[in-house]
Structure formats: structure tokens, C-alpha cells
């Protein structure tokens, strides 16, 4: 529908993210007093954010089939890592 809507709210830092290929989910990094890592949120405004990984990260991207989340580990320079979004394993 080409409507711009905010997905996250609060005083914490939510960084740039990536969309799932079907547009149903967004993944983003966040720094919060109680939790840091990669979060997932439904783009239709339902539900709540869910932390899917605990690493400090940068430069998120989702594979074209929506199964793999690729990211740069924030504290390790150019070290790349990935996570299987179906199993949650890195």
C-alpha cells in the first residue's frame, strides 16, 4: 500500500534492519538496558518484538528465500555470521 508506519517505539536505540522477502517481518538490531541483539517484528503491526539473536550486530540482510539472516558481528570488525531463521541456529 506504500504506507510508511513506525514499527518500534521506546527510548532505546533501534538500528537499521532488513525486511523478509515476503514483507511480513522486519529484522533490526537494538540496544536496550535489558537486552541487546537482533529482533524480529511483524510488519502488519500485530504482536510484539521478539529477540532472535543476542550478538551486537551491523548490516543485516535476509536471503532471497527468507531462510538465512546474514550479519556482521559488531565487535569483531568484518567478521560475518549467519543465522537459520527457521531453526534459530548460527
N, C-alpha and C positions, 0 to 999 in steps of 0.2 A: 504493500500500500504506500510505500515511500513516506512513512510517518516516522519522525525522529522522536524517540522516547528514551528517557533515562532508565537504566536498568539497576543501578546500585545507588544506595543512599547511605549517608553516615559521615562522620568526621574523619574516617580513616582514608588512606591513600589506596585507590584502585587504579592500577596502571592499564596501559593498552592491552588489548586482548585479541582474540580470534573467534570467528564465527564457525559453527559447524557447517558443512556443505549444504545441508538441508535448511539452514537458517533457524532451526528450532532451539539451539543452545548457543551460548556465548561463554568463552573461557577467558579469564583475566587473572592477572596477578594482583595480590592485595597485601598490604602491611597493616596489621591490626594489633592492638595491645595483647589480645588473647590468641591470635592465630596469624601466621604468615604463610603464603603459598599460592597455589593455583586454585581458583574457584570456578565453579560452573553455575550457570543460571539459565533458566528457561527464558526465551526471548518474548514469550507471549504475556509476560507479567504475572504468571501464576507460580506458586511455590516460593521456596526460599533458596538462597545461595547455599551451595554445598562445596566444602573444601575437598578437592580431589588429589592434591599433592602438597607436601609440606616444604619443599625446597623454595628458596628465594630464586626467582627466575626472571628472564627477559625474553623478548622476541618469540612470542608464541605463534604457532601455526598448526593448523589441522590438516591432515592428509585428505586428498580428494574423496576417498571412500569413507571418511569420518571415523576411522578406527584408531588412528595414531595422532597423538599430540606431541609435536616436536618443540623443544625449547632450549634456550641457553641457560646454563646454571649460572646464576648471578654472581656468586662469589669465587668463581673459578675461571675467570677470563673467557676464552672462547670454547669452553667445554660444552658440547651439545649432548642432549639426552632426549629420550622419548618415553612416552607412556602409552600403553594399550588402553584405550578408553573403555573397552568392553570388560577387561579383567582388572584394571587398575594397577597393573604391574609395569615397572620400569625396566 
